[in-house]
């Protein structure tokens, strides 16, 4: 038990002996934010490697990027951060960033264009999991000296072809776009690793906080940067505690031992709704729940069958019962708050319409197997689908496995039906369009398991070309309209029944203001929080 926990336990015991109500005994310090969250997914805190949710939260607060999001106005899109402005060449391939003057890293070293050059080149050279977010623009170890260059206080990047400027800038808001202190990082280089081993457990940023300690499966501690260019954060210290169980998070929140509980199940949310000193804060996240249908099964290639399946899902029934409060109906591949997102949800449970469509397709009875990860809400969704599909004569057998087992079969194109979730990799519509509505090579030999359309043996029905055009469109308003059209066509012809978008429900102490988890496009931000 750490000193803070001992202090809280002692206060609780004293209050109990004095007959004081538990809600009054514990309170975190006025300049400290304590968050209960599941953080066992963190494997590294090097921004060139981090690709997990909890790690992204940490690095969002530690590193600046060329462009970034305003924690209090995410829907405004990317904004200047370490780059105060940028210009795009006439041919659309070159973006020249002018660095903000007077910004320093926590070390005291000035933030320069050379640091930005080093950071982006380093991510390409290390070639770790999230590097594709940058290398998709044609950056390679062989060409980065020409394509990513510092020139005085300017950083110049040149892509392999013209892309939508919004696409490039949105990708630079991702964790891999973090700007690290070249001098500090290279002082810790070992055997040419560009400081990689050191940065796994240390920080070298210019953000609102620096890393004090990361204790795997236990906690992350951050200390405020007094020289943060946007002003010293009110929360001088942030402690994120790994608390896996919803019930434990609820108890700690009710006692005042934590300020925020981020993984409450619907029952615990209901249990503390209206409780004195606690508020429930909801944010629409980017995670989608979907079912997909394998096109290797002849019956599942028929448009009428695919449409029928979309009318055999009890969308409203599920979100109003066991998914209540934590999922909302969303039948499009772009989450709400993304550029190009739409709110058209044309499907609802209609068994008679589904039966008519199946009859039109000449399908009278069908037996399929749906692969489901052993997670309670997914099992309940699968059981609901099993029931409604049966009403139209479709037998849906449920095959339960670990996430690894079910994904392996899905990626091998071996599942009739797959039920799962998908989360965006970066804050641009291309992140989902390029996997749901894009498949340039549908052959088994392509082995392109990162593309969901390929996993379903679906050639994307002409949407591949529409997606390629949208990602190259430089007019942002026109680009958004192109994604509207892609999604309308996708709803009609795709072998996907996209069902729900996730809502994060956090329990927050009432004295905490301006805490945000970043909506659907980013990560948690702490530097605007006050008490």
Helices and strands as residue ranges (DSSP letters): H 3-18, G 22-24, E 32-37, H 53-62, E 67-68, G 74-76, E 79-80, E 83-88, E 94-99, H 113-126, G 129-131, H 132-135, H 144-147, E 148-151, E 154-158, H 165-172, G 175-177, H 182-186, H 196-199, E 209-215, E 219-224, E 237-242, H 246-255, E 260-261, H 266-272, E 278-293, G 298-301, H 303-310, H 315-319, E 327-329, H 351-360, E 366-373, H 376-390, E 394-401, H 403-411, E 417-422, H 430-436, G 444-446, H 452-455, G 460-462, H 463-472, H 476-493, E 496-509
